[in-house]
Amino acid sequence: MNDTNDQRYARHQPYAGHQPEKNKVIFYSLSRKFVDEKSAQKHSSQKAQEVVYYSLAIGHHLGVIDCLKSRLECPLDAYNDWINTLPEKSDAHRKLAGVQRFGEINIDSSHTHLLALALRDARCGMTAEQQDWSDTLIALLTQIEYDPAMYLMVRRFDA
């Protein structure tokens, strides 16, 4: 993959000559945002461009492209075992199990305390690997607390 493709495609995205990884759950975090300036300049008046830049400044997603970076990867079966350490009827379990149901979930500032506390409380029933994943996720949740515009996207890639 050349530099252009590195910027255009995430590792999991299909493109000519590449097969996405299978049977994984990947946590992505917002790493930066940018405005598609070429498109904005071609198709927008000056006033519309100002709206796009203002939207970027206030955190809305009108005309803004989010760049996501892979932060945590788990094998799909191991991910399921990990979330099953959380109480089955809990909101935290339901939230993380959404990856199985929907294929993708977003985690934002409204979920940070719920998930961090649940992961902390379930720690004693986890394997060392699951504890490492929990620590990584809790660190990402803490980052969201400091920057509420940040969020996580969690995607399932299965065969």
DSSP file (Angstrom, degrees, kcal/mol; ACC not computed):
  #  RESIDUE AA STRUCTURE BP1 BP2  ACC     N-H-->O    O-->H-N    N-H-->O    O-->H-N    TCO  KAPPA ALPHA  PHI   PSI    X-CA   Y-CA   Z-CA
    1    1 A M              0   0    0      0, 0.0     2,-0.1     0, 0.0     0, 0.0   0.000 360.0 360.0 360.0 133.6    0.0    0.0    0.0
    2    2 A N     >  -     0   0    0      1,-0.1     4,-2.3     4,-0.0     5,-0.2  -0.351 360.0 -93.7 -88.6 176.0    1.4    3.4   -0.9
    3    3 A D  H  > S+     0   0    0      1,-0.2     4,-1.7     2,-0.2     5,-0.2   0.865 124.0  54.6 -58.0 -39.3    1.2    6.6    1.3
    4    4 A T  H  > S+     0   0    0      1,-0.2     4,-1.7     2,-0.2    -1,-0.2   0.936 111.1  44.6 -61.7 -46.0   -2.0    7.8   -0.5
    5    5 A N  H  > S+     0   0    0      1,-0.2     4,-2.8     2,-0.2    -1,-0.2   0.854 106.6  60.4 -67.9 -33.6   -3.8    4.5    0.2
    6    6 A D  H  < S+     0   0    0     -4,-2.3    -1,-0.2     1,-0.2    -2,-0.2   0.882 111.9  40.3 -58.4 -37.4   -2.5    4.5    3.8
    7    7 A Q  H  < S+     0   0    0     -4,-1.7    -1,-0.2    -3,-0.2    -2,-0.2   0.799 119.0  45.7 -80.9 -29.5   -4.3    7.8    4.3
    8    8 A R  H  < S+     0   0    0     -4,-1.7     2,-0.4    -5,-0.2    -2,-0.2   0.818 113.2  44.1 -86.2 -32.0   -7.4    6.8    2.3
    9    9 A Y  S  < S-     0   0    0     -4,-2.8    -1,-0.1    -5,-0.1     2,-0.1  -0.931  70.6-136.3-121.7 136.2   -8.1    3.3    3.7
   10   10 A A    >   -     0   0    0     -2,-0.4     3,-1.2     1,-0.1    59,-0.1  -0.457  40.5-101.6 -75.4 162.2   -8.1    1.9    7.2
   11   11 A R  T 3  S+     0   0    0      1,-0.3    10,-0.2    -2,-0.1    -1,-0.1   0.812 121.4  48.5 -56.6 -33.0   -6.4   -1.5    7.6
   12   12 A H  T 3  S+     0   0    0      8,-0.2    -1,-0.3     2,-0.1     6,-0.0   0.640  87.4 104.2 -85.6 -14.0   -9.7   -3.3    7.6
   13   13 A Q  S <  S-     0   0    0     -3,-1.2     2,-0.2     1,-0.1    -4,-0.0  -0.443  73.0-120.2 -75.1 139.0  -11.3   -1.6    4.6
   14   14 A P        +     0   0    0      0, 0.0     2,-0.3     0, 0.0     5,-0.1  -0.558  44.1 151.9 -75.8 140.0  -11.5   -3.6    1.4
   15   15 A Y  B >   -A   18   0A   0      3,-0.8     3,-2.3    -2,-0.2    -6,-0.0  -0.942  56.7 -52.5-154.8 168.4   -9.7   -2.2   -1.7
   16   16 A A  T 3  S+     0   0    0     -2,-0.3     3,-0.1     1,-0.3     0, 0.0  -0.157 125.3   6.5 -51.0 125.9   -8.1   -3.8   -4.7
   17   17 A G  T 3  S+     0   0    0      1,-0.2     2,-0.4    -3,-0.0    -1,-0.3   0.563 111.2  98.5  80.9   9.2   -5.6   -6.5   -3.8
   18   18 A H  B <   -A   15   0A   0     -3,-2.3    -3,-0.8    -6,-0.0    -1,-0.2  -0.994  52.5-160.2-134.6 133.9   -6.4   -6.4    0.0
   19   19 A Q        -     0   0    0     -2,-0.4    -6,-0.1    -5,-0.1     3,-0.1  -0.939  28.0-120.0-108.3 131.7   -8.6   -8.6    2.1
   20   20 A P        -     0   0    0      0, 0.0    -8,-0.2     0, 0.0    -7,-0.1  -0.303  36.2 -94.8 -67.3 154.1   -9.8   -7.2    5.5
   21   21 A E        -     0   0    0    -10,-0.2     2,-0.3     1,-0.1     3,-0.2  -0.374  45.5-138.5 -65.2 148.8   -8.9   -9.1    8.6
   22   22 A K        +     0   0    0      1,-0.2   136,-0.3    -3,-0.1    54,-0.1  -0.738  67.1  19.1-113.1 158.6  -11.5  -11.5    9.8
   23   23 A N  S    S+     0   0    0     -2,-0.3    53,-2.2   134,-0.3     2,-0.3   0.889  91.3 122.7  54.5  49.8  -13.0  -12.4   13.2
   24   24 A K  E     -BC  75 157B   0    133,-2.6   133,-3.1    51,-0.3     2,-0.4  -0.941  53.2-146.9-134.7 156.5  -11.9   -9.3   15.0
   25   25 A V  E     -BC  74 156B   0     49,-2.8    49,-2.6    -2,-0.3     2,-0.5  -0.999  23.6-165.7-119.7 128.5  -13.4   -6.5   17.0
   26   26 A I  E     -BC  73 155B   0    129,-2.5   129,-2.4    -2,-0.4     2,-0.5  -0.962  11.9-151.3-122.3 129.9  -11.5   -3.2   16.6
   27   27 A F  E     -BC  72 154B   0     45,-3.3    44,-3.3    -2,-0.5    45,-1.4  -0.873  18.3-170.5 -96.4 124.1  -11.8   -0.1   18.8
   28   28 A Y  E     -BC  70 153B   0    125,-3.3   125,-2.3    -2,-0.5     2,-0.4  -0.895   5.4-156.8-113.0 144.8  -11.1    3.1   16.9
   29   29 A S  E     -BC  69 152B   0     40,-2.4    40,-2.5    -2,-0.4     2,-0.4  -0.905  31.9 -99.5-117.6 152.8  -10.7    6.5   18.5
   30   30 A L  E     +B   68   0B   0    121,-1.8    38,-0.2    -2,-0.4     3,-0.1  -0.545  41.7 174.2 -65.2 122.6  -11.1    9.9   16.8
   31   31 A S  E     -     0   0B   0     36,-3.4     2,-0.3     1,-0.4    37,-0.2   0.738  60.0 -25.8-104.4 -30.3   -7.6   11.0   16.0
   32   32 A R  E     -B   67   0B   0     35,-1.3    35,-3.1     2,-0.0    -1,-0.4  -0.970  52.6-134.3-169.5 168.1   -8.4   14.2   14.1
   33   33 A K  E     +B   66   0B   0     -2,-0.3     2,-0.3    33,-0.2    33,-0.2  -0.953  21.8 176.5-128.4 150.2  -11.0   16.0   12.0
   34   34 A F  E     -B   65   0B   0     31,-2.1    31,-3.4    -2,-0.3     2,-0.5  -0.989  28.7-118.0-149.7 161.5  -10.6   17.8    8.8
   35   35 A V  E     -B   64   0B   0     -2,-0.3     2,-2.0    29,-0.2    29,-0.2  -0.837  29.6-121.0 -98.1 133.3  -12.7   19.6    6.2
   36   36 A D     >  -     0   0    0     27,-0.8     4,-2.6    -2,-0.5     5,-0.2  -0.553  38.0-178.1 -72.4  86.8  -12.7   18.2    2.7
   37   37 A E  H  > S+     0   0    0     -2,-2.0     4,-3.0     1,-0.2     5,-0.3   0.857  72.5  54.0 -63.8 -39.7  -11.5   21.5    1.3
   38   38 A K  H  > S+     0   0    0      1,-0.2     4,-2.1     2,-0.2    -1,-0.2   0.947 114.4  41.6 -60.7 -47.4  -11.4   20.5   -2.4
   39   39 A S  H  > S+     0   0    0      1,-0.2     4,-2.3     2,-0.2    -2,-0.2   0.911 115.3  50.7 -65.5 -42.0  -15.1   19.4   -2.3
   40   40 A A  H  X S+     0   0    0     -4,-2.6     4,-1.0     1,-0.2    -2,-0.2   0.897 112.3  46.7 -63.6 -40.8  -16.1   22.4   -0.1
   41   41 A Q  H  < S+     0   0    0     -4,-3.0    -1,-0.2    -5,-0.2    -2,-0.2   0.889 115.1  46.1 -70.0 -38.4  -14.4   24.9   -2.5
   42   42 A K  H  < S+     0   0    0     -4,-2.1    -2,-0.2    -5,-0.3    -1,-0.2   0.904 125.6  26.7 -69.2 -42.3  -15.9   23.3   -5.6
   43   43 A H  H  < S+     0   0    0     -4,-2.3     2,-0.4    -5,-0.2    -1,-0.2   0.304 109.9  71.8-110.1   7.5  -19.5   22.9   -4.4
   44   44 A S     <  -     0   0    0     -4,-1.0     2,-0.1    -5,-0.1    -4,-0.0  -0.952  67.3-128.1-133.0 145.8  -19.9   25.6   -1.8
   45   45 A S     >  -     0   0    0     -2,-0.4     4,-2.4     1,-0.1     5,-0.2  -0.308  42.4 -99.5 -74.5 170.1  -20.2   29.4   -1.7
   46   46 A Q  H  > S+     0   0    0      1,-0.2     4,-2.1     2,-0.2     5,-0.1   0.903 126.0  51.6 -58.8 -41.7  -18.0   31.4    0.6
   47   47 A K  H  > S+     0   0    0      1,-0.2     4,-1.7     2,-0.2    -1,-0.2   0.907 109.3  49.8 -64.0 -40.6  -20.8   31.6    3.2
   48   48 A A  H  > S+     0   0    0      1,-0.2     4,-2.1     2,-0.2    -1,-0.2   0.898 108.8  52.6 -64.7 -39.3  -21.3   27.8    3.0
   49   49 A Q  H  X S+     0   0    0     -4,-2.4     4,-2.4     1,-0.2    -1,-0.2   0.889 106.4  53.5 -62.5 -38.8  -17.6   27.3    3.5
   50   50 A E  H  X S+     0   0    0     -4,-2.1     4,-2.5     1,-0.2    -1,-0.2   0.883 106.8  52.1 -62.5 -37.7  -17.7   29.5    6.6
   51   51 A V  H  X S+     0   0    0     -4,-1.7     4,-2.8     2,-0.2    -2,-0.2   0.911 108.3  51.4 -63.8 -42.2  -20.5   27.3    8.0
   52   52 A V  H  X S+     0   0    0     -4,-2.1     4,-2.1     2,-0.2    -2,-0.2   0.939 112.6  44.9 -61.0 -47.0  -18.4   24.2    7.5
   53   53 A Y  H  X S+     0   0    0     -4,-2.4     4,-2.0     1,-0.2    -1,-0.2   0.888 113.3  50.4 -65.8 -38.6  -15.4   25.7    9.3
   54   54 A Y  H  X S+     0   0    0     -4,-2.5     4,-1.9     2,-0.2    -1,-0.2   0.905 108.6  53.2 -63.4 -41.0  -17.7   27.0   12.1
   55   55 A S  H  X>S+     0   0    0     -4,-2.8     5,-1.9     1,-0.2     4,-0.8   0.902 107.5  51.0 -60.9 -41.5  -19.2   23.5   12.4
   56   56 A L  H ><5S+     0   0    0     -4,-2.1     3,-0.7     1,-0.2    -1,-0.2   0.917 108.7  52.3 -60.0 -43.1  -15.7   22.0   12.7
   57   57 A A  H 3<5S+     0   0    0     -4,-2.0    -1,-0.2     1,-0.2    -2,-0.2   0.839 113.9  41.6 -65.0 -33.8  -15.0   24.5   15.5
   58   58 A I  H 3<5S-     0   0    0     -4,-1.9    -1,-0.2    -5,-0.1    -2,-0.2   0.417 117.2-108.4 -98.2   2.4  -18.1   23.6   17.5
   59   59 A G  T <<5 +     0   0    0     -4,-0.8    -3,-0.2    -3,-0.7    -4,-0.1   0.553  69.2 138.5  91.3   7.3  -17.8   19.9   17.0
   60   60 A H      < -     0   0    0     -5,-1.9    -1,-0.3    -6,-0.2    -2,-0.1  -0.403  53.1-131.4 -81.0 166.8  -20.6   19.2   14.5
   61   61 A H    >   +     0   0    0     -2,-0.1     3,-0.9     2,-0.1     2,-0.8   0.125  57.7 131.4-109.5  20.7  -20.1   16.8   11.7
   62   62 A L  T 3  S-     0   0    0      1,-0.3    -6,-0.1   -11,-0.1    -7,-0.1  -0.648  94.0 -14.0 -75.1 110.8  -21.5   18.9    8.8
   63   63 A G  T 3  S+     0   0    0     -2,-0.8   -27,-0.8     1,-0.2     2,-0.4   0.634 109.6 124.9  73.7  12.8  -18.8   18.7    6.1
   64   64 A V  E <   -B   35   0B   0     -3,-0.9     2,-0.5   -29,-0.2    -1,-0.2  -0.895  50.5-149.3-112.0 134.0  -16.3   17.3    8.5
   65   65 A I  E     -B   34   0B   0    -31,-3.4   -31,-2.1    -2,-0.4     2,-0.4  -0.890  12.2-145.5-102.8 126.4  -14.4   14.1    8.0
   66   66 A D  E     -B   33   0B   0     -2,-0.5     2,-0.6   -33,-0.2   -33,-0.2  -0.752   5.0-149.6 -90.7 134.8  -13.4   12.2   11.1
   67   67 A C  E     -B   32   0B   0    -35,-3.1   -36,-3.4    -2,-0.4   -35,-1.3  -0.925  15.7-161.6-104.2 123.4  -10.1   10.3   11.0
   68   68 A L  E     -B   30   0B   0     -2,-0.6     2,-0.4   -38,-0.2   -38,-0.2  -0.830   4.1-157.7-109.5 143.8  -10.1    7.2   13.2
   69   69 A K  E     -B   29   0B   0    -40,-2.5   -40,-2.4    -2,-0.4     2,-0.2  -0.971  25.6-113.3-123.0 134.1   -7.1    5.3   14.5
   70   70 A S  E     +B   28   0B   0     -2,-0.4   -42,-0.3   -42,-0.2     3,-0.1  -0.467  41.2 163.8 -65.1 128.1   -7.1    1.7   15.7
   71   71 A R  E     +     0   0B   0    -44,-3.3     2,-0.3     1,-0.4   -43,-0.2   0.632  61.8  18.2-119.4 -26.0   -6.5    1.6   19.4
   72   72 A L  E     -B   27   0B   0    -45,-1.4   -45,-3.3     2,-0.0     2,-0.4  -0.968  58.1-169.9-153.9 131.6   -7.5   -1.9   20.5
   73   73 A E  E     +B   26   0B   0     -2,-0.3   -47,-0.2   -47,-0.2   -49,-0.0  -0.985   7.8 178.0-126.3 136.3   -8.0   -5.2   18.6
   74   74 A C  E     -B   25   0B   0    -49,-2.6   -49,-2.8    -2,-0.4     2,-0.1  -0.991  36.5-107.8-132.9 140.7   -9.5   -8.4   20.0
   75   75 A P  E  >  -B   24   0B   0      0, 0.0     4,-2.6     0, 0.0   -51,-0.3  -0.457  38.6-117.9 -60.4 143.4  -10.3  -11.7   18.4
   76   76 A L  H  > S+     0   0    0    -53,-2.2     4,-2.2     1,-0.2     5,-0.2   0.894 111.9  46.4 -55.4 -48.3  -14.1  -11.9   18.0
   77   77 A D  H  > S+     0   0    0    -54,-0.3     4,-2.1     1,-0.2    -1,-0.2   0.904 113.9  48.8 -62.9 -40.9  -14.6  -15.0   20.3
   78   78 A A  H  > S+     0   0    0      2,-0.2     4,-2.4     1,-0.2    -1,-0.2   0.860 107.9  55.3 -67.7 -35.3  -12.3  -13.5   23.0
   79   79 A Y  H  X S+     0   0    0     -4,-2.6     4,-2.7     2,-0.2     5,-0.3   0.936 107.9  48.9 -60.2 -46.4  -14.2  -10.2   22.8
   80   80 A N  H  X S+     0   0    0     -4,-2.2     4,-1.5     1,-0.2    -2,-0.2   0.907 111.3  49.1 -61.5 -41.9  -17.4  -12.1   23.5
   81   81 A D  H  < S+     0   0    0     -4,-2.1     4,-0.3     2,-0.2    -1,-0.2   0.895 110.9  52.5 -62.4 -39.2  -15.8  -13.9   26.4
   82   82 A W  H >< S+     0   0    0     -4,-2.4     3,-1.7     1,-0.2     4,-0.3   0.947 110.3  44.4 -63.1 -50.8  -14.6  -10.6   27.7
   83   83 A I  H >< S+     0   0    0     -4,-2.7     3,-1.4     1,-0.3    -1,-0.2   0.768 103.5  66.8 -70.0 -21.0  -17.9   -8.8   27.7
   84   84 A N  T 3< S+     0   0    0     -4,-1.5    -1,-0.3    -5,-0.3    -2,-0.2   0.563  85.3  71.3 -74.6  -6.2  -19.5  -11.9   29.2
   85   85 A T  T <  S+     0   0    0     -3,-1.7    -1,-0.3    -4,-0.3    -2,-0.2   0.659  86.5  82.9 -77.1 -15.7  -17.5  -11.1   32.4
   86   86 A L  S <  S-     0   0    0     -3,-1.4    33,-0.1    -4,-0.3    32,-0.0  -0.581 106.8 -82.2 -83.2 150.1  -19.9   -8.2   32.8
   87   87 A P    >   -     0   0    0      0, 0.0     3,-1.7     0, 0.0     6,-0.4  -0.300  42.2-129.2 -54.2 132.2  -23.3   -8.8   34.5
   88   88 A E  T 3  S+     0   0    0      1,-0.3    -2,-0.1    -4,-0.1    -3,-0.0   0.823 103.2  41.1 -58.4 -38.9  -25.6  -10.1   31.7
   89   89 A K  T 3  S+     0   0    0      4,-0.1    -1,-0.3     5,-0.0     2,-0.1   0.353  91.4 117.1 -92.7   6.6  -28.4   -7.7   32.3
   90   90 A S  S <> S-     0   0    0     -3,-1.7     4,-2.3     1,-0.1     5,-0.1  -0.352  72.9-124.2 -77.1 155.8  -26.2   -4.6   32.9
   91   91 A D  H  > S+     0   0    0      1,-0.2     4,-2.6     2,-0.2     5,-0.2   0.854 112.6  55.7 -63.3 -35.5  -26.3   -1.5   30.7
   92   92 A A  H  > S+     0   0    0      2,-0.2     4,-2.4     1,-0.2     5,-0.2   0.926 108.8  45.9 -64.9 -44.5  -22.5   -1.9   30.1
   93   93 A H  H  > S+     0   0    0     -6,-0.4     4,-2.5     1,-0.2    -2,-0.2   0.933 113.3  50.0 -62.5 -45.8  -23.0   -5.5   28.9
   94   94 A R  H  X S+     0   0    0     -4,-2.3     4,-0.7     2,-0.2    -2,-0.2   0.907 111.0  50.0 -59.8 -42.9  -25.8   -4.5   26.6
   95   95 A K  H >< S+     0   0    0     -4,-2.6     3,-1.0     1,-0.2     4,-0.2   0.958 115.5  40.5 -61.8 -52.0  -23.8   -1.6   25.2
   96   96 A L  H >< S+     0   0    0     -4,-2.4     3,-1.3     1,-0.3     4,-0.3   0.806 108.9  60.6 -70.2 -28.8  -20.7   -3.7   24.4
   97   97 A A  H >X S+     0   0    0     -4,-2.5     4,-1.6     1,-0.2     3,-0.9   0.654  83.6  83.2 -71.0 -14.1  -22.9   -6.6   23.1
   98   98 A G  H <X>S+     0   0    0     -3,-1.0     4,-3.4    -4,-0.7     5,-0.7   0.753  77.5  68.3 -59.3 -23.6  -24.2   -4.2   20.5
   99   99 A V  H <>5S+     0   0    0     -3,-1.3     4,-1.5    -4,-0.2    -1,-0.3   0.912 102.8  44.1 -61.8 -41.7  -21.2   -5.0   18.5
  100  100 A Q  H <45S+     0   0    0     -3,-0.9    -2,-0.2    -4,-0.3    -1,-0.2   0.903 120.0  41.6 -67.8 -41.1  -22.5   -8.5   18.0
  101  101 A R  H  <5S+     0   0    0     -4,-1.6    -2,-0.2     1,-0.1    -3,-0.2   0.918 132.5  18.0 -74.8 -44.8  -26.0   -7.3   17.3
  102  102 A F  H  <5S-     0   0    0     -4,-3.4    -3,-0.2    -5,-0.1    -2,-0.2   0.603  92.0-125.5-107.2 -15.4  -25.4   -4.3   15.0
  103  103 A G  S  <<S+     0   0    0     -4,-1.5    53,-2.6    -5,-0.7     2,-0.3   0.231  88.1  43.0  87.5 -15.4  -21.8   -4.8   13.8
  104  104 A E  E     -D  155   0B   0     -6,-0.5     2,-0.3    51,-0.2    51,-0.2  -0.964  59.8-178.7-161.7 140.9  -20.7   -1.4   15.1
  105  105 A I  E     -D  154   0B   0     49,-2.3    49,-3.1    -2,-0.3     2,-0.4  -0.961  18.9-136.4-137.0 158.7  -21.2    0.8   18.1
  106  106 A N  E     -D  153   0B   0     -2,-0.3     2,-0.5    47,-0.2    47,-0.2  -0.932  11.0-159.7-112.3 141.3  -20.1    4.3   19.2
  107  107 A I  E     +D  152   0B   0     45,-2.8    45,-2.9    -2,-0.4     2,-0.2  -0.985  23.4 162.0-119.9 121.6  -18.9    5.1   22.7
  108  108 A D    >>  -     0   0    0     -2,-0.5     3,-2.4    43,-0.2     4,-0.6  -0.567  57.2 -69.5-127.1-168.6  -19.0    8.7   23.7
  109  109 A S  T 34 S+     0   0    0     39,-0.4     4,-0.4     1,-0.3     3,-0.3   0.707 124.0  65.5 -62.1 -19.8  -18.9   10.8   26.8
  110  110 A S  T 34 S+     0   0    0      1,-0.2    -1,-0.3     2,-0.1     4,-0.2   0.615 107.1  42.1 -76.3  -9.7  -22.4    9.5   27.9
  111  111 A H  T <> S+     0   0    0     -3,-2.4     4,-2.5     2,-0.1     5,-0.3   0.518  86.5  93.4-109.2  -9.2  -20.9    6.0   28.3
  112  112 A T  H  X S+     0   0    0     -4,-0.6     4,-2.6    -3,-0.3     5,-0.2   0.912  90.1  38.6 -60.6 -51.4  -17.6    6.6   30.0
  113  113 A H  H  > S+     0   0    0     -4,-0.4     4,-2.6     1,-0.2     5,-0.3   0.931 115.6  53.5 -65.7 -45.1  -18.6    6.2   33.6
  114  114 A L  H  > S+     0   0    0     -4,-0.2     4,-1.7     1,-0.2    -2,-0.2   0.931 116.4  37.7 -53.9 -51.0  -20.9    3.3   33.0
  115  115 A L  H  X S+     0   0    0     -4,-2.5     4,-2.7     2,-0.2     5,-0.2   0.910 115.4  51.9 -72.5 -43.0  -18.3    1.3   31.1
  116  116 A A  H  X S+     0   0    0     -4,-2.6     4,-2.3    -5,-0.3    -2,-0.2   0.925 112.6  45.5 -61.9 -44.4  -15.3    2.2   33.3
  117  117 A L  H  X S+     0   0    0     -4,-2.6     4,-2.7    -5,-0.2    -1,-0.2   0.907 113.5  49.6 -65.8 -41.3  -17.1    1.2   36.5
  118  118 A A  H  X S+     0   0    0     -4,-1.7     4,-1.7    -5,-0.3    -2,-0.2   0.915 112.2  47.4 -64.4 -42.7  -18.4   -2.0   35.0
  119  119 A L  H  X S+     0   0    0     -4,-2.7     4,-0.6     2,-0.2    -1,-0.2   0.906 113.3  49.0 -64.8 -41.1  -15.0   -3.0   33.7
  120  120 A R  H >< S+     0   0    0     -4,-2.3     3,-0.9    -5,-0.2     4,-0.3   0.932 112.1  47.9 -62.7 -46.1  -13.4   -2.2   37.1
  121  121 A D  H 3< S+     0   0    0     -4,-2.7     3,-0.4     1,-0.2    -1,-0.2   0.792 113.4  47.2 -68.4 -28.2  -16.0   -4.2   39.0
  122  122 A A  H >< S+     0   0    0     -4,-1.7     3,-1.8     1,-0.2    -1,-0.2   0.482  82.7 102.3 -89.9  -3.2  -15.7   -7.2   36.8
  123  123 A R  G X< S+     0   0    0     -3,-0.9     3,-2.0    -4,-0.6    -1,-0.2   0.828  71.1  60.5 -52.2 -41.9  -11.9   -7.3   36.9
  124  124 A C  G 3  S+     0   0    0     -3,-0.4    -1,-0.3    -4,-0.3    -2,-0.1   0.738 104.8  50.6 -64.9 -20.9  -11.6  -10.1   39.4
  125  125 A G  G <  S+     0   0    0     -3,-1.8    -1,-0.3   -40,-0.1     2,-0.2   0.319  96.3  95.4 -95.7   8.1  -13.4  -12.5   37.0
  126  126 A M  S <  S-     0   0    0     -3,-2.0     2,-0.1    -4,-0.2   -44,-0.0  -0.646  74.1-118.2-101.2 154.4  -11.2  -11.6   34.0
  127  127 A T     >  -     0   0    0     -2,-0.2     4,-2.3     1,-0.1     5,-0.2  -0.317  39.9-100.6 -73.9 169.7   -8.2  -13.3   32.6
  128  128 A A  H  > S+     0   0    0      1,-0.2     4,-2.0     2,-0.2     5,-0.1   0.895 125.5  51.2 -60.8 -40.1   -4.9  -11.3   32.4
  129  129 A E  H  > S+     0   0    0      2,-0.2     4,-2.3     1,-0.2    -1,-0.2   0.921 109.9  48.8 -64.0 -43.7   -5.5  -10.6   28.7
  130  130 A Q  H  > S+     0   0    0      1,-0.2     4,-2.5     2,-0.2    -1,-0.2   0.871 109.2  53.3 -63.8 -36.8   -9.0   -9.3   29.5
  131  131 A Q  H  X S+     0   0    0     -4,-2.3     4,-2.6     2,-0.2    -1,-0.2   0.891 107.9  51.0 -64.1 -38.7   -7.7   -7.1   32.3
  132  132 A D  H  X S+     0   0    0     -4,-2.0     4,-2.3     2,-0.2    -2,-0.2   0.920 110.9  47.9 -63.5 -43.9   -5.2   -5.6   29.8
  133  133 A W  H  X S+     0   0    0     -4,-2.3     4,-2.8     2,-0.2    -2,-0.2   0.910 111.7  50.9 -62.8 -41.2   -8.0   -4.9   27.3
  134  134 A S  H  X S+     0   0    0     -4,-2.5     4,-3.0     2,-0.2    -2,-0.2   0.920 109.2  50.4 -61.9 -44.1  -10.0   -3.4   30.2
  135  135 A D  H  X S+     0   0    0     -4,-2.6     4,-2.1     2,-0.2    -1,-0.2   0.911 112.0  47.7 -60.5 -42.6   -7.1   -1.2   31.2
  136  136 A T  H  X S+     0   0    0     -4,-2.3     4,-2.0     2,-0.2    -2,-0.2   0.928 113.8  46.8 -63.8 -45.4   -6.7    0.0   27.6
  137  137 A L  H  X S+     0   0    0     -4,-2.8     4,-2.6     1,-0.2    -2,-0.2   0.909 110.9  51.6 -65.3 -41.3  -10.4    0.7   27.2
  138  138 A I  H  X S+     0   0    0     -4,-3.0     4,-2.2     1,-0.2    -1,-0.2   0.891 108.5  52.2 -62.2 -38.6  -10.6    2.5   30.6
  139  139 A A  H  X S+     0   0    0     -4,-2.1     4,-1.8    -5,-0.2    -1,-0.2   0.900 110.5  47.9 -63.5 -40.1   -7.6    4.7   29.4
  140  140 A L  H  X S+     0   0    0     -4,-2.0     4,-1.7     2,-0.2    -2,-0.2   0.893 110.3  51.8 -66.6 -39.2   -9.5    5.6   26.2
  141  141 A L  H  X S+     0   0    0     -4,-2.6     4,-1.6     1,-0.2    -2,-0.2   0.875 107.1  53.7 -63.7 -37.2  -12.6    6.3   28.2
  142  142 A T  H  X S+     0   0    0     -4,-2.2     4,-1.5     1,-0.2    -1,-0.2   0.890 104.8  54.3 -64.1 -39.4  -10.5    8.7   30.4
  143  143 A Q  H  X S+     0   0    0     -4,-1.8     4,-1.7     1,-0.2    -1,-0.2   0.887 105.3  53.6 -61.0 -38.6   -9.3   10.5   27.3
  144  144 A I  H  < S+     0   0    0     -4,-1.7     6,-0.2     1,-0.2    -1,-0.2   0.883 103.5  56.9 -63.2 -37.7  -13.0   11.0   26.3
  145  145 A E  H  < S+     0   0    0     -4,-1.6    -1,-0.2     1,-0.2    -2,-0.2   0.879 111.1  42.9 -60.4 -37.4  -13.6   12.6   29.7
  146  146 A Y  H  < S+     0   0    0     -4,-1.5    -1,-0.2     1,-0.3    -2,-0.2   0.743 128.1  29.6 -80.5 -24.0  -10.8   15.1   29.1
  147  147 A D    ><  -     0   0    0     -4,-1.7     3,-2.5    -5,-0.2    -1,-0.3  -0.740  67.1-174.0-136.7  86.3  -12.0   15.8   25.5
  148  148 A P  T 3  S+     0   0    0      0, 0.0   -39,-0.4     0, 0.0    -1,-0.1   0.653  82.2  67.2 -59.6 -16.4  -15.7   15.2   25.1
  149  149 A A  T 3  S+     0   0    0    -41,-0.1     2,-0.1   -40,-0.1    -5,-0.1   0.704  86.1  89.8 -74.8 -18.3  -15.5   15.7   21.3
  150  150 A M    <   +     0   0    0     -3,-2.5     2,-0.3    -6,-0.2   -41,-0.3  -0.457  56.0 169.9 -75.2 149.9  -13.5   12.4   21.2
  151  151 A Y        -     0   0    0     -2,-0.1  -121,-1.8   -43,-0.1     2,-0.4  -0.954  27.6-123.1-150.4 168.7  -15.4    9.2   20.7
  152  152 A L  E     -CD  29 107B   0    -45,-2.9   -45,-2.8    -2,-0.3     2,-0.5  -0.923  12.1-158.4-114.8 142.8  -14.7    5.5   20.0
  153  153 A M  E     -CD  28 106B   0   -125,-2.3  -125,-3.3    -2,-0.4     2,-0.5  -0.990   9.5-162.6-116.2 130.8  -16.1    3.5   17.2
  154  154 A V  E     -CD  27 105B   0    -49,-3.1   -49,-2.3    -2,-0.5     2,-0.4  -0.965  11.2-174.9-117.5 122.7  -16.1   -0.3   17.8
  155  155 A R  E     -CD  26 104B   0   -129,-2.4  -129,-2.5    -2,-0.5     2,-0.4  -0.916  17.9-142.0-123.6 145.7  -16.6   -2.5   14.7
  156  156 A R  E     -C   25   0B   0    -53,-2.6     2,-0.5    -2,-0.4  -131,-0.2  -0.880  12.7-171.7-103.1 133.7  -16.9   -6.2   14.2
  157  157 A F  E     +C   24   0B   0   -133,-3.1  -133,-2.6    -2,-0.4     2,-0.3  -0.953  17.0 169.1-125.1 109.1  -15.2   -7.9   11.3
  158  158 A D              0   0    0     -2,-0.5    -2,-0.0  -136,-0.3  -133,-0.0  -0.829 360.0 360.0-124.2 163.7  -16.2  -11.5   10.9
  159  159 A A              0   0    0     -2,-0.3  -137,-0.1     0, 0.0    -1,-0.0   0.478 360.0 360.0 -65.9 360.0  -15.8  -14.2    8.2
